[in-house]
Amino acid sequence: MSSIVEDNAETDAPTRHALRRLAIVALSIAGFSLATYALPSERLRPWVAGEGIPIARMFADEDSALPEFAEASTQMLAPPAPGSSATAAVLATRPQVGGGDGNGRADRASGPALQIDEQEYEGVTQPIENAKALEAFFAKLVRVGRRQPSAIARIAHYGDSSIASDTITATARRLLQRRFGDAGHGFVLISRGYMHYNHKDVVHRSSRGWELHPIVQATLRPGFYGYGGVQVRGGGGEYVTVGTVKEGEFGRNVSRFELFYQRFRGAGNLELKVDGKRHRVLETRADRVEDAWETIAVPDGPHTLTVNARGATTRLFGIALERDKPGVVYDSLGLVGAMGDRLLNAEPEHMRGQINHRAPDLLVLGFGGNESGNKWLNIQQYEREMIQVVELMRAGRKDMSCMLFAPLDQAERDARGRVVTLPNVPKIAETQRRVAKAHGCAFFDTFSAMGGNGAMAKWLKARPKLATSDMRHATPAGYDLIGTMYYKALIKAFADYLTARGSS
């Protein structure tokens, strides 16, 4: 009996010792944890107000908190097949819509362009606000939908790098052209130069010697930056080639090229070649500085236009590609690093003339992303500047519809390492909403469409990934999704317009 008691005593001693050590470790951890609350930074604290229960939150399914659109995106944005783009994957999974094909022909299988099925805008997460401001544009879409000869609905979409990459705009362009008809790619700059500027569904090559003067840098006095916001200068030896693509559904045909340039004293000449053959030599000398345009008509089909600078310096702005077919043209006019107020660097009369000549039916202003990171942003001053921008850009065409396009969610990591929305983003979106309502423009709240506060954190976790690691931009799949949400909101607003008018 005594031996059994001695054995238990020997067993209990190390157990008690282990428990004491465990208690000391636990108390030490607790002490260190409490000590972190005396530090100014929250990063080391095990828990702060608003977080879930420690340990337990590690097992929580955060993806379940994604907004409804993200769940749908797994179907819309299926992984692309080898050799195809994310955009192609998105388009391939969408139901066919009525109106027209890439060549502007009526799609009989889908019905007339003015018959819109609810399925076409199913799942709209964020409607276009103050859509009544789009009536002039919608009236043109009605003419396009009725296949009236030479009826073209033109959209001019200005913005920052998210637009300069022609991702959101390419998705919107393709969907609109698939539905209403392809009336041409639209406007492209003469040269991308050092900028992250890219256009889809168009051939665009240029020499490297062009001298770029972007409106963002305000290097010109007066501010003759052209319709696209970049004046390009170059002498003998510089060239640019634009044209149709050989593959794909869009951008395969053109009926006319239009060169945007400037005439001035001492200017050189421009040699124009169509499909590699000399078309004519354009003299750009004039007694005074004046904006000019040159149209080169071609039989509707695949073509290229090459512009060669000859002799002294020339000044060019861009080239537009259009077709003699009813349909939509979507000018993607992105400016890398741009903030909305940079448009005020333009000489007002010059910008009015450029807008008036191009004659867009809808002006879209998509800025706010670069302003979001400005910690010293004065929101009252920002509102005043946005009003000036709207007034400047609409001055050349009073009957043009207008829309403000809010910035994407922008994020940073807080003291805890969490991805959180920059404080300026919702302020900028709300300011744009006020400006749009007060000055007769529609408003698309891109920020809310993405999911609002905290959206960028969820987009980073989505599969496929919808946001890039800089927490300022979307991935190609993310931009496709934004473009699709925007398109669906536009079609929903158009359907409401048709219903109110009793159109069919």
ZARO-570326 format. One line per 4 residues: number of its first residue (from 1); their letters; for each residue x, y, z of C-alpha. Coordinates in nm, 3 decimals. Example, Ala and Ser with C-alpha at 12.3 -4.5 7.8 and 13.67 -1.06 7.14 Angstrom:
<pts>
1	AS	1.230,-0.450,0.780 | 1.367,-0.106,0.714
</pts>
This chain:
<pts>
1	MSSI	0.000,0.000,0.000 | 0.276,0.243,0.087 | 0.448,0.177,-0.245 | 0.136,0.284,-0.435
5	VEDN	0.122,0.615,-0.243 | 0.491,0.677,-0.312 | 0.436,0.611,-0.685 | 0.148,0.862,-0.698
9	AETD	0.358,1.124,-0.520 | 0.636,1.077,-0.773 | 0.384,1.115,-1.059 | 0.208,1.421,-0.910
13	APTR	0.528,1.619,-0.853 | 0.621,1.672,-1.223 | 0.254,1.735,-1.308 | 0.232,2.014,-1.053
17	HALR	0.561,2.153,-1.178 | 0.438,2.152,-1.539 | 0.114,2.325,-1.441 | 0.308,2.593,-1.254
21	RLAI	0.526,2.655,-1.559 | 0.219,2.665,-1.784 | 0.056,2.918,-1.549 | 0.371,3.132,-1.553
25	VALS	0.381,3.127,-1.935 | 0.011,3.212,-1.957 | 0.047,3.500,-1.710 | 0.354,3.626,-1.899
29	IAGF	0.165,3.620,-2.232 | -0.128,3.798,-2.070 | 0.108,4.056,-1.920 | 0.279,4.122,-2.251
33	SLAT	-0.060,4.142,-2.424 | -0.185,4.398,-2.173 | 0.138,4.593,-2.209 | 0.071,4.644,-2.584
37	YALP	-0.227,4.862,-2.494 | 0.011,5.113,-2.340 | 0.182,5.158,-2.678 | 0.051,5.417,-2.930
41	SERL	0.039,5.167,-3.218 | -0.244,4.913,-3.246 | -0.044,4.671,-3.461 | 0.078,4.452,-3.169
45	RPWV	-0.250,4.444,-2.979 | -0.419,4.104,-2.981 | -0.766,4.258,-3.008 | -0.921,4.598,-3.075
49	AGEG	-1.280,4.714,-3.081 | -1.467,4.602,-3.389 | -1.270,4.281,-3.445 | -1.405,3.932,-3.398
53	IPIA	-1.315,3.708,-3.107 | -0.942,3.623,-3.113 | -0.861,3.272,-3.237 | -1.224,3.214,-3.335
57	RMFA	-1.207,3.472,-3.612 | -0.927,3.271,-3.773 | -1.185,3.011,-3.866 | -1.455,3.252,-3.981
61	DEDS	-1.554,3.236,-4.349 | -1.483,3.598,-4.448 | -1.568,3.531,-4.811 | -1.930,3.496,-4.710
65	ALPE	-1.924,3.871,-4.644 | -1.857,3.947,-5.011 | -2.134,4.146,-5.180 | -2.378,3.966,-5.407
69	FAEA	-2.200,4.068,-5.727 | -1.883,3.883,-5.618 | -2.074,3.557,-5.592 | -2.209,3.613,-5.942
73	STQM	-1.862,3.704,-6.068 | -1.747,3.345,-6.031 | -1.992,3.260,-6.307 | -1.938,3.573,-6.519
77	LAPP	-1.561,3.564,-6.489 | -1.480,3.200,-6.543 | -1.107,3.135,-6.602 | -1.036,3.218,-6.968
81	APGS	-0.954,2.944,-7.210 | -0.592,2.920,-7.326 | -0.507,3.206,-7.559 | -0.814,3.411,-7.472
85	SATA	-0.843,3.721,-7.258 | -1.047,3.768,-6.942 | -1.271,3.998,-7.143 | -1.339,3.727,-7.397
89	AVLA	-1.430,3.491,-7.114 | -1.676,3.741,-6.975 | -1.836,3.802,-7.313 | -1.856,3.431,-7.383
93	TRPQ	-2.056,3.364,-7.068 | -2.306,3.647,-7.119 | -2.638,3.578,-7.291 | -2.671,3.725,-7.638
97	VGGG	-2.854,4.055,-7.639 | -3.065,4.213,-7.912 | -2.977,4.488,-8.151 | -2.681,4.417,-8.373
101	DGNG	-2.364,4.225,-8.427 | -2.013,4.354,-8.465 | -2.084,4.457,-8.823 | -2.391,4.664,-8.747
105	RADR	-2.641,4.409,-8.877 | -2.967,4.351,-8.693 | -2.957,4.035,-8.486 | -3.287,3.869,-8.576
109	ASGP	-3.241,3.590,-8.325 | -3.235,3.839,-8.038 | -3.504,4.079,-8.157 | -3.506,4.448,-8.240
113	ALQI	-3.259,4.678,-8.065 | -3.538,4.863,-7.888 | -3.683,4.553,-7.724 | -3.493,4.504,-7.402
117	DEQE	-3.547,4.193,-7.196 | -3.513,4.220,-6.818 | -3.245,3.952,-6.833 | -3.013,4.199,-7.004
121	YEGV	-2.977,4.405,-6.689 | -3.041,4.132,-6.435 | -2.828,4.168,-6.124 | -2.771,4.545,-6.149
125	TQPI	-2.598,4.630,-5.822 | -2.589,5.005,-5.861 | -2.830,5.198,-6.086 | -2.736,5.517,-6.267
129	ENAK	-2.858,5.811,-6.062 | -3.032,6.110,-6.220 | -3.069,5.906,-6.539 | -3.303,6.171,-6.680
133	ALEA	-2.986,6.363,-6.768 | -2.910,6.094,-7.030 | -3.220,6.161,-7.242 | -3.028,6.326,-7.529
137	FFAK	-2.797,6.025,-7.551 | -3.087,5.782,-7.526 | -3.270,5.968,-7.804 | -2.968,5.904,-8.028
141	LVRV	-2.965,5.537,-7.922 | -3.329,5.516,-8.036 | -3.225,5.641,-8.381 | -2.943,5.386,-8.384
145	GRRQ	-3.181,5.112,-8.274 | -3.415,5.198,-8.560 | -3.117,5.161,-8.797 | -3.151,5.513,-8.930
149	PSAI	-2.875,5.581,-9.187 | -2.559,5.735,-9.040 | -2.705,5.732,-8.689 | -2.406,5.703,-8.457
153	ARIA	-2.419,5.735,-8.078 | -2.080,5.867,-7.964 | -1.948,5.845,-7.608 | -1.645,6.041,-7.485
157	HYGD	-1.513,5.886,-7.162 | -1.236,6.086,-6.991 | -1.055,5.951,-6.687 | -0.731,5.845,-6.521
161	SSIA	-0.520,5.528,-6.558 | -0.819,5.298,-6.513 | -0.953,5.445,-6.838 | -0.615,5.488,-7.010
165	SDTI	-0.574,5.109,-7.014 | -0.902,5.079,-7.211 | -1.029,4.798,-6.991 | -1.353,4.928,-6.839
169	TATA	-1.421,5.115,-7.161 | -1.335,4.819,-7.386 | -1.588,4.603,-7.203 | -1.856,4.874,-7.231
173	RRLL	-1.766,4.939,-7.597 | -1.788,4.573,-7.694 | -2.118,4.516,-7.518 | -2.276,4.831,-7.659
177	QRRF	-2.150,4.754,-8.009 | -2.264,4.395,-7.987 | -2.611,4.518,-7.897 | -2.649,4.829,-8.114
181	GDAG	-2.388,4.786,-8.386 | -2.018,4.856,-8.441 | -1.976,5.208,-8.580 | -1.598,5.208,-8.537
185	HGFV	-1.334,5.199,-8.269 | -1.323,5.573,-8.207 | -1.040,5.807,-8.110 | -0.678,5.710,-8.034
189	LISR	-0.379,5.930,-7.950 | -0.097,5.967,-8.201 | 0.156,5.807,-7.967 | 0.147,5.640,-7.628
193	GYMH	0.509,5.738,-7.565 | 0.610,5.656,-7.208 | 0.248,5.635,-7.087 | 0.066,5.317,-6.985
197	YNHK	-0.181,5.384,-7.263 | -0.336,5.096,-7.450 | -0.639,5.043,-7.672 | -0.805,4.712,-7.752
201	DVVH	-0.948,4.605,-8.089 | -0.732,4.845,-8.292 | -0.388,4.843,-8.453 | -0.178,5.126,-8.309
205	RSSR	0.195,5.162,-8.377 | 0.414,5.473,-8.368 | 0.779,5.574,-8.376 | 0.954,5.662,-8.051
209	GWEL	1.070,6.011,-8.143 | 0.740,6.191,-8.093 | 0.746,6.461,-7.826 | 0.445,6.430,-7.596
213	HPIV	0.277,6.721,-7.416 | 0.006,6.578,-7.186 | -0.250,6.808,-7.031 | -0.156,6.653,-6.696
217	QATL	0.186,6.822,-6.706 | 0.064,7.165,-6.824 | 0.372,7.233,-7.038 | 0.197,7.434,-7.312
221	RPGF	0.095,7.798,-7.318 | -0.170,7.831,-7.445 | -0.313,7.490,-7.358 | -0.373,7.336,-7.701
225	YGYG	-0.384,6.970,-7.589 | -0.651,6.848,-7.827 | -0.955,6.630,-7.783 | -0.758,6.350,-7.616
229	GVQV	-0.557,6.573,-7.384 | -0.214,6.513,-7.544 | -0.046,6.723,-7.813 | 0.223,6.530,-8.000
233	RGGG	0.505,6.700,-8.192 | 0.745,6.552,-8.440 | 0.942,6.625,-8.754 | 1.080,6.424,-9.043
237	GEYV	1.101,6.051,-8.977 | 0.823,6.019,-8.717 | 0.520,5.810,-8.803 | 0.202,5.656,-8.666
241	TVGT	-0.006,5.369,-8.803 | -0.361,5.292,-8.693 | -0.602,5.042,-8.840 | -0.834,4.748,-8.805
245	VKEG	-0.752,4.418,-8.639 | -0.751,4.083,-8.818 | -0.907,3.872,-8.544 | -1.192,3.904,-8.299
249	EFGR	-1.548,4.026,-8.313 | -1.479,4.398,-8.295 | -1.260,4.653,-8.472 | -1.232,4.465,-8.800
253	NVSR	-1.379,4.730,-9.031 | -1.352,5.105,-9.089 | -1.512,5.347,-9.337 | -1.317,5.663,-9.257
257	FELF	-1.021,5.791,-9.064 | -1.015,6.143,-8.926 | -0.685,6.307,-8.834 | -0.693,6.571,-8.559
261	YQRF	-0.401,6.814,-8.599 | -0.298,7.179,-8.587 | -0.189,7.423,-8.855 | 0.065,7.695,-8.773
265	RGAG	0.339,7.911,-8.921 | 0.650,7.715,-9.027 | 0.489,7.371,-8.983 | 0.599,7.067,-9.181
269	NLEL	0.390,6.839,-9.400 | 0.218,6.507,-9.335 | 0.226,6.221,-9.582 | -0.085,6.004,-9.562
273	KVDG	-0.076,5.638,-9.670 | -0.377,5.406,-9.688 | -0.296,5.034,-9.674 | 0.067,5.117,-9.746
277	KRHR	-0.005,5.323,-10.058 | 0.044,5.697,-10.077 | -0.287,5.881,-10.048 | -0.179,6.245,-10.040
281	VLET	0.051,6.498,-9.875 | -0.117,6.729,-9.626 | 0.030,7.076,-9.586 | -0.003,7.204,-9.228
285	RADR	0.146,7.552,-9.264 | -0.081,7.848,-9.193 | -0.047,8.219,-9.112 | -0.191,8.164,-8.766
289	VEDA	-0.242,7.877,-8.524 | -0.565,7.691,-8.598 | -0.711,7.350,-8.524 | -0.775,7.133,-8.828
293	WETI	-0.916,6.797,-8.927 | -0.861,6.575,-9.229 | -1.101,6.294,-9.324 | -0.978,5.997,-9.530
297	AVPD	-1.270,5.794,-9.667 | -1.220,5.424,-9.752 | -1.454,5.141,-9.859 | -1.595,4.981,-9.546
301	GPHT	-1.362,4.699,-9.452 | -1.012,4.629,-9.313 | -0.767,4.919,-9.361 | -0.466,5.096,-9.210
305	LTVN	-0.370,5.463,-9.216 | -0.008,5.569,-9.179 | 0.086,5.931,-9.113 | 0.449,6.028,-9.179
309	ARGA	0.587,6.363,-9.064 | 0.791,6.536,-9.335 | 1.030,6.830,-9.291 | 0.971,7.074,-9.005
313	TTRL	0.785,7.001,-8.682 | 0.417,6.910,-8.697 | 0.153,6.910,-8.421 | -0.098,6.628,-8.398
317	FGIA	-0.366,6.518,-8.150 | -0.508,6.185,-8.262 | -0.698,5.978,-8.516 | -1.061,5.862,-8.504
321	LERD	-1.183,5.545,-8.677 | -1.552,5.527,-8.773 | -1.791,5.343,-9.005 | -2.085,5.449,-9.219
325	KPGV	-2.310,5.218,-9.020 | -2.565,5.282,-8.743 | -2.406,5.192,-8.413 | -2.200,5.306,-8.115
329	VYDS	-1.855,5.464,-8.099 | -1.685,5.472,-7.759 | -1.387,5.709,-7.726 | -1.163,5.597,-7.436
333	LGLV	-0.979,5.914,-7.333 | -0.776,5.811,-7.031 | -0.484,6.017,-6.901 | -0.227,5.843,-6.682
337	GAMG	-0.183,6.020,-6.346 | -0.468,6.260,-6.418 | -0.690,6.434,-6.169 | -1.010,6.598,-6.283
341	DRLL	-0.879,6.951,-6.241 | -0.602,6.885,-6.496 | -0.861,6.934,-6.770 | -0.869,7.299,-6.665
345	NAEP	-0.519,7.331,-6.818 | -0.687,7.334,-7.159 | -0.739,7.663,-7.341 | -1.119,7.696,-7.310
349	EHMR	-1.201,7.803,-7.667 | -0.976,7.531,-7.806 | -1.139,7.258,-7.593 | -1.487,7.381,-7.685
353	GQIN	-1.395,7.355,-8.053 | -1.253,7.004,-8.013 | -1.561,6.875,-7.829 | -1.798,7.049,-8.069
357	HRAP	-1.624,6.900,-8.372 | -1.617,6.545,-8.235 | -1.983,6.585,-8.132 | -2.018,6.321,-7.861
361	DLLV	-2.371,6.246,-7.744 | -2.255,6.146,-7.396 | -1.966,6.291,-7.197 | -1.837,6.071,-6.910
365	LGFG	-1.592,6.215,-6.656 | -1.427,5.935,-6.460 | -1.183,6.091,-6.214 | -1.115,6.074,-5.841
369	GNES	-0.872,5.783,-5.809 | -0.559,5.996,-5.792 | -0.728,6.255,-5.570 | -0.814,5.980,-5.320
373	GNKW	-0.456,5.946,-5.198 | -0.416,6.318,-5.132 | -0.416,6.351,-4.751 | -0.441,6.728,-4.783
377	LNIQ	-0.740,6.724,-5.018 | -0.975,7.015,-4.952 | -1.313,6.869,-5.040 | -1.478,7.210,-5.079
381	QYER	-1.210,7.319,-5.326 | -1.241,6.983,-5.503 | -1.614,7.043,-5.548 | -1.555,7.389,-5.694
385	EMIQ	-1.300,7.250,-5.938 | -1.529,6.966,-6.048 | -1.801,7.221,-6.124 | -1.552,7.416,-6.338
389	VVEL	-1.451,7.096,-6.520 | -1.813,7.008,-6.600 | -1.880,7.359,-6.727 | -1.564,7.363,-6.941
393	MRAG	-1.623,7.024,-7.101 | -1.991,7.087,-7.175 | -1.945,7.439,-7.310 | -1.878,7.319,-7.666
397	RKDM	-2.192,7.110,-7.692 | -2.486,7.221,-7.479 | -2.718,6.939,-7.594 | -2.471,6.666,-7.491
401	SCML	-2.564,6.431,-7.206 | -2.323,6.420,-6.913 | -2.230,6.160,-6.652 | -1.986,6.159,-6.359
405	FAPL	-1.822,5.821,-6.303 | -1.706,5.777,-5.943 | -1.360,5.637,-5.861 | -1.288,5.278,-5.775
409	DQAE	-1.240,5.193,-5.410 | -0.884,5.280,-5.305 | -0.726,5.124,-4.998 | -0.429,5.115,-4.765
413	RDAR	-0.318,4.904,-4.471 | -0.398,5.040,-4.127 | -0.192,5.000,-3.809 | -0.327,4.647,-3.773
417	GRVV	-0.228,4.556,-4.129 | -0.590,4.544,-4.240 | -0.689,4.666,-4.588 | -0.918,4.965,-4.535
421	TLPN	-1.077,5.219,-4.769 | -0.898,5.554,-4.798 | -1.108,5.817,-4.615 | -1.124,6.041,-4.925
425	VPKI	-1.296,5.786,-5.149 | -1.651,5.808,-5.008 | -1.611,6.185,-4.973 | -1.516,6.221,-5.339
429	AETQ	-1.800,5.993,-5.451 | -2.053,6.195,-5.249 | -1.913,6.523,-5.384 | -1.945,6.398,-5.741
433	RRVA	-2.302,6.293,-5.667 | -2.385,6.649,-5.552 | -2.213,6.809,-5.852 | -2.390,6.577,-6.096
437	KAHG	-2.733,6.643,-5.948 | -2.684,7.019,-5.930 | -2.544,7.055,-6.284 | -2.765,6.826,-6.488
441	CAFF	-2.544,6.518,-6.511 | -2.612,6.153,-6.438 | -2.399,5.973,-6.181 | -2.262,5.618,-6.168
445	DTFS	-2.131,5.531,-5.822 | -1.850,5.291,-5.911 | -1.736,5.285,-5.548 | -2.073,5.159,-5.423
449	AMGG	-2.108,4.920,-5.718 | -1.785,4.753,-5.605 | -1.928,4.708,-5.255 | -1.854,5.042,-5.083
453	NGAM	-1.631,5.066,-4.777 | -1.394,4.770,-4.758 | -1.460,4.659,-5.115 | -1.093,4.655,-5.212
457	AKWL	-1.011,4.408,-4.932 | -1.278,4.172,-5.061 | -1.173,4.214,-5.422 | -0.818,4.114,-5.325
461	KARP	-0.953,3.786,-5.181 | -1.197,3.711,-5.463 | -1.128,3.429,-5.708 | -1.050,3.514,-5.977
465	KLAT	-0.860,3.799,-5.814 | -1.033,4.127,-5.890 | -0.784,4.383,-5.749 | -0.409,4.436,-5.775
469	SDMR	-0.170,4.440,-5.480 | -0.127,4.818,-5.499 | -0.489,4.844,-5.377 | -0.550,5.123,-5.630
473	HATP	-0.635,4.932,-5.946 | -0.836,4.632,-6.056 | -0.711,4.328,-6.242 | -0.831,4.272,-6.600
477	AGYD	-1.106,4.050,-6.455 | -1.199,4.323,-6.208 | -1.213,4.592,-6.475 | -1.429,4.363,-6.688
481	LIGT	-1.667,4.328,-6.397 | -1.684,4.705,-6.345 | -1.743,4.756,-6.717 | -2.020,4.498,-6.711
485	MYYK	-2.192,4.653,-6.407 | -2.172,4.995,-6.575 | -2.312,4.858,-6.902 | -2.600,4.684,-6.727
489	ALIK	-2.684,5.001,-6.534 | -2.683,5.195,-6.862 | -2.911,4.941,-7.032 | -3.147,4.945,-6.733
493	AFAD	-3.170,5.325,-6.752 | -3.231,5.302,-7.128 | -3.505,5.044,-7.075 | -3.672,5.277,-6.824
497	YLTA	-3.646,5.558,-7.077 | -3.815,5.347,-7.345 | -4.090,5.245,-7.106 | -4.158,5.606,-7.008
501	RGSS	-4.179,5.705,-7.376 | -4.382,5.402,-7.475 | -4.114,5.314,-7.735 | -4.070,4.976,-7.888
</pts>
